[in-house]
Amino acid sequence: MKIALVTDAWQPQVNGVVTTLVELVKELTLAGHSVRVIEPGQFPTRPCPGYAGIDLAISPKRLLTEKLDAFEPDAIHLATEGPLGWAGRAYCLKRKLAFTTAFHTKFPEIVNAAVKVPVSWGYALFRHFHRPSSGVMVPTHSVLRMLEARGFRNLRAWTHGVDTSLFEFQPQPQACAGMESLARPIALFVGRVSYEKNIEAFLNMDFPGSKVVCGVGPVEAQLKRRHPQVRWLGLLPRTELAKVYAAADLFVFPSHADTFGLVMVEAMATGTPVAAYPVDGPLEVLGRRDAQGRSLGGAMHEDLQQACFSAISVSRHEARARALDFSWPHATALFTSFLVPARQHSLLDATQAAAVSSASSTS
């Protein structure tokens, strides 16, 4: 099957959406599909205001049209609501082609945190963007319910996976360059150092040991000035990041805005338990309860400090076991089952039943 993936988020950007899409394309290719990624690096770009390192395509309509016309995809998926996503939407509507979309990021909340644009305005725009979609893929059931309450339709509960080979299990926290001298327990945050991540809830928390932040972003400089005692590692290659995860005693996820939080699953894959608020993302990653009513792989609490004290006692074996629930083959089979034929007659019709069967068998 020929799949066109149109996305404003792609390498060299570093974030959970990019990681998800790169892994998805890898799995789709392994499954025998032909995937054409249309991304900002193929167009003239300009930096996204307030987000250094994220470049957006400028006036992409003509070139995107040429690329899609040449590829003649069986299915079209618009992964983001940026300039390329809107251009892809216009292309499909003009040619009366069916397409799917995805809701990866709570941009209305992010824009509200950055420049105080009302959240309701952002969701009105997004509702308009996704209205013609034949299927809006969302990463958690809680986000699906939130979007339903805001008037979104044709929602599909998707999920994400983790590379359990790269993020290898370690039964004990490992030594890691740049962290050898730190007092334990070591509490770690990995992610974009930005407005919406609520990082100061972690940095201001009274917790013994040491705090480490791995990532870059628009509020990095001011947070470094306020918290000089924190170890700031910046942006690391994923092979090095895996070592940092494995060196921590605890992973702290303070965000209220993330729709999933892939970094939590990556941390748990190495054996590091997670502390988080009981909100979208953590409720999916940690929300399944065991027989005793506990979260799996970590702990959630309205008091982040209390979540940390509870999570630190979770075994590394348990954290790894929960991470193994997130399989890329399963996530990819679900994705394929949600695609729709772009045209009335498509190779997708012949392959979709097999994808549905595969997704059901791996659930």
BELFEN-V850816 format. One record per pair of residues at least 12 apart in sequence whose ideal C-beta (glycine too) atoms are under 6 Angstrom apart, sorted by the first residue. I is the first residue (numbers start at 0). J is the second residue. D is the distance in whole Angstrom. If there is no record, write none. Layout:
BEGIN
i={I;I}
j={J;J}
d={D;D}
END
This chain:
BEGIN
i={0;0;0;0;0;1;1;1;2;2;2;3;3;3;3;3;4;4;4;5;5;5;5;6;6;6;6;7;7;7;8;9;12;14;15;16;18;19;20;22;26;26;35;37;39;39;42;42;42;43;44;45;49;49;55;55;56;56;59;59;59;60;63;64;67;72;73;73;73;74;74;74;75;75;76;77;77;78;80;80;96;97;97;97;99;99;99;99;99;100;100;100;101;102;102;105;107;107;108;109;112;112;113;122;126;126;132;133;134;134;134;135;135;136;136;136;137;138;138;138;138;139;139;140;141;141;142;142;143;155;157;158;159;159;159;160;160;160;160;161;161;161;161;161;163;165;166;166;166;166;168;168;169;169;169;170;172;172;173;173;175;175;175;178;181;182;182;183;183;184;184;184;185;185;185;185;186;186;186;186;187;187;187;188;188;188;189;189;190;190;191;191;192;192;192;192;192;193;193;195;196;197;197;197;200;200;201;201;202;204;204;206;210;211;212;212;213;213;215;215;244;244;244;245;247;249;249;250;250;250;251;252;252;253;255;257;258;259;260;263;264;264;267;267;267;267;268;270;270;270;272;272;272;272;273;274;274;274;274;274;275;277;281;285;285;295;296;296;297;297;298;329;332;332;332;333;335;336;336;336}
j={32;73;346;347;350;33;72;73;32;34;74;35;67;70;72;75;34;36;76;37;77;83;87;20;38;78;79;79;81;83;79;38;53;191;261;103;261;159;78;327;327;331;70;66;54;56;56;59;62;57;56;57;113;217;81;82;82;83;82;83;86;86;86;90;90;341;345;346;347;338;341;347;98;341;99;98;100;101;125;128;341;133;339;341;132;133;134;338;339;129;132;135;136;135;137;256;121;122;256;195;194;195;194;149;150;151;153;339;153;155;337;153;154;155;157;337;154;157;159;258;259;279;283;156;279;282;258;279;156;337;333;330;259;261;330;325;326;327;330;264;265;268;322;325;268;241;241;265;268;269;270;319;245;269;270;315;246;248;245;246;242;243;246;246;209;208;209;208;248;208;248;249;208;209;247;248;206;210;249;251;211;247;250;201;212;251;213;262;214;262;214;216;214;215;216;218;219;216;217;256;254;253;254;255;253;303;251;253;226;303;304;307;229;230;229;231;232;243;233;234;266;269;271;269;271;310;311;266;271;273;274;273;275;303;278;280;279;280;280;284;322;325;296;318;321;322;322;315;318;319;297;310;313;318;297;297;298;306;307;310;299;299;299;297;299;321;318;321;310;313;310;361;354;357;358;358;354;354;355;358}
d={5;5;5;6;5;5;5;5;6;5;5;5;6;6;4;5;6;5;5;5;5;5;4;6;5;4;5;4;3;5;5;4;6;6;4;5;6;5;6;6;5;4;5;6;5;5;4;5;6;5;6;6;6;6;6;5;5;5;6;6;5;5;5;6;6;6;4;5;5;4;6;5;4;5;5;6;5;5;6;5;5;5;5;6;6;6;4;6;6;5;4;5;4;6;5;5;3;5;5;4;4;5;5;5;6;6;6;4;5;5;5;6;5;5;4;6;6;6;6;5;4;6;4;5;5;5;5;5;5;5;6;5;6;6;6;5;5;3;4;4;6;5;6;5;5;6;5;5;4;5;5;5;4;6;5;6;6;5;5;5;5;6;4;5;4;5;5;5;6;4;4;6;6;5;5;5;6;5;5;5;5;4;5;5;5;5;5;5;5;6;6;4;5;6;3;6;4;4;6;4;5;4;5;6;4;5;5;5;5;6;5;6;5;5;6;5;4;6;6;5;5;4;6;4;5;6;5;4;5;5;5;6;4;6;5;4;6;5;4;5;5;5;5;4;6;4;4;3;5;5;4;5;4;5;3;6;6;4;4;4;5;4;5;5;6;4;4;3;4;6;4;4;5;4;4;5;4;4;4;5}
END
